[in-house]
C-alpha cells in the first residue's frame, strides 16, 4: 500500500525588526574623534522567534540560520535552530508537532542597515 506524502508546514514569525540605541557619543578634542558610546548603548528590542508547525503526514527537518551582513560587531544568535518535527498523523490540529527557534541580537552595529539574513529551511 503506497501512501502519498503531503507536506503542510506553517512558519510563524514574530517581529524581528531589532532596535539598537547607540547611546550618546562625545567629541574628544584631544583625540579629534568621538569617544565610544558609554554604558547607555543597548538593544531596545533584541529578541524574536520563528515557530514551525508540522501538519504533514511525514516528519520534517527544520533549520533556522542567520548569515551576517557584517554590520559592525552586531550578530543574531539562533537558539534551537535545528530540529525534527514528527508527522501530524493521529494528532489534533491544535496539538500538531511544533518547535520555536529564538533569535537574539547582540553586539554593536555600525550603520542603520540590516544585520543579516535569517533563513528557514524545511526538508
Secondary structure as a PSIPRED ss2 file (coil, helix, strand):
# PSIPRED VFORMAT (PSIPRED V4.0)

   1 X C   1.000  0.000  0.000
   2 X C   1.000  0.000  0.000
   3 X C   1.000  0.000  0.000
   4 X C   1.000  0.000  0.000
   5 X C   1.000  0.000  0.000
   6 X C   1.000  0.000  0.000
   7 X C   1.000  0.000  0.000
   8 X C   1.000  0.000  0.000
   9 X E   0.000  0.000  1.000
  10 X E   0.000  0.000  1.000
  11 X E   0.000  0.000  1.000
  12 X E   0.000  0.000  1.000
  13 X E   0.000  0.000  1.000
  14 X C   1.000  0.000  0.000
  15 X C   1.000  0.000  0.000
  16 X C   1.000  0.000  0.000
  17 X C   1.000  0.000  0.000
  18 X C   1.000  0.000  0.000
  19 X E   0.000  0.000  1.000
  20 X E   0.000  0.000  1.000
  21 X E   0.000  0.000  1.000
  22 X C   1.000  0.000  0.000
  23 X C   1.000  0.000  0.000
  24 X C   1.000  0.000  0.000
  25 X C   1.000  0.000  0.000
  26 X C   1.000  0.000  0.000
  27 X E   0.000  0.000  1.000
  28 X E   0.000  0.000  1.000
  29 X C   1.000  0.000  0.000
  30 X C   1.000  0.000  0.000
  31 X C   1.000  0.000  0.000
  32 X C   1.000  0.000  0.000
  33 X E   0.000  0.000  1.000
  34 X E   0.000  0.000  1.000
  35 X C   1.000  0.000  0.000
  36 X C   1.000  0.000  0.000
  37 X C   1.000  0.000  0.000
  38 X C   1.000  0.000  0.000
  39 X C   1.000  0.000  0.000
  40 X C   1.000  0.000  0.000
  41 X C   1.000  0.000  0.000
  42 X E   0.000  0.000  1.000
  43 X E   0.000  0.000  1.000
  44 X E   0.000  0.000  1.000
  45 X E   0.000  0.000  1.000
  46 X C   1.000  0.000  0.000
  47 X E   0.000  0.000  1.000
  48 X E   0.000  0.000  1.000
  49 X E   0.000  0.000  1.000
  50 X E   0.000  0.000  1.000
  51 X E   0.000  0.000  1.000
  52 X E   0.000  0.000  1.000
  53 X E   0.000  0.000  1.000
  54 X E   0.000  0.000  1.000
  55 X C   1.000  0.000  0.000
  56 X C   1.000  0.000  0.000
  57 X C   1.000  0.000  0.000
  58 X C   1.000  0.000  0.000
  59 X C   1.000  0.000  0.000
  60 X E   0.000  0.000  1.000
  61 X E   0.000  0.000  1.000
  62 X E   0.000  0.000  1.000
  63 X E   0.000  0.000  1.000
  64 X E   0.000  0.000  1.000
  65 X E   0.000  0.000  1.000
  66 X E   0.000  0.000  1.000
  67 X E   0.000  0.000  1.000
  68 X E   0.000  0.000  1.000
  69 X C   1.000  0.000  0.000
  70 X C   1.000  0.000  0.000
  71 X C   1.000  0.000  0.000
  72 X C   1.000  0.000  0.000
  73 X C   1.000  0.000  0.000
  74 X C   1.000  0.000  0.000
  75 X E   0.000  0.000  1.000
  76 X E   0.000  0.000  1.000
  77 X E   0.000  0.000  1.000
  78 X E   0.000  0.000  1.000
  79 X E   0.000  0.000  1.000
  80 X C   1.000  0.000  0.000
  81 X C   1.000  0.000  0.000
  82 X E   0.000  0.000  1.000
  83 X E   0.000  0.000  1.000
  84 X E   0.000  0.000  1.000
  85 X E   0.000  0.000  1.000
  86 X C   1.000  0.000  0.000
  87 X C   1.000  0.000  0.000
  88 X C   1.000  0.000  0.000
  89 X C   1.000  0.000  0.000
  90 X C   1.000  0.000  0.000
  91 X C   1.000  0.000  0.000
  92 X C   1.000  0.000  0.000
  93 X H   0.000  1.000  0.000
  94 X H   0.000  1.000  0.000
  95 X H   0.000  1.000  0.000
  96 X C   1.000  0.000  0.000
  97 X C   1.000  0.000  0.000
  98 X E   0.000  0.000  1.000
  99 X E   0.000  0.000  1.000
 100 X E   0.000  0.000  1.000
 101 X E   0.000  0.000  1.000
 102 X E   0.000  0.000  1.000
 103 X E   0.000  0.000  1.000
 104 X E   0.000  0.000  1.000
 105 X E   0.000  0.000  1.000
 106 X E   0.000  0.000  1.000
 107 X C   1.000  0.000  0.000
 108 X C   1.000  0.000  0.000
 109 X C   1.000  0.000  0.000
 110 X C   1.000  0.000  0.000
 111 X C   1.000  0.000  0.000
 112 X C   1.000  0.000  0.000
 113 X C   1.000  0.000  0.000
 114 X C   1.000  0.000  0.000
 115 X C   1.000  0.000  0.000
 116 X E   0.000  0.000  1.000
 117 X E   0.000  0.000  1.000
 118 X E   0.000  0.000  1.000
 119 X E   0.000  0.000  1.000
 120 X E   0.000  0.000  1.000
 121 X E   0.000  0.000  1.000
 122 X E   0.000  0.000  1.000
 123 X C   1.000  0.000  0.000
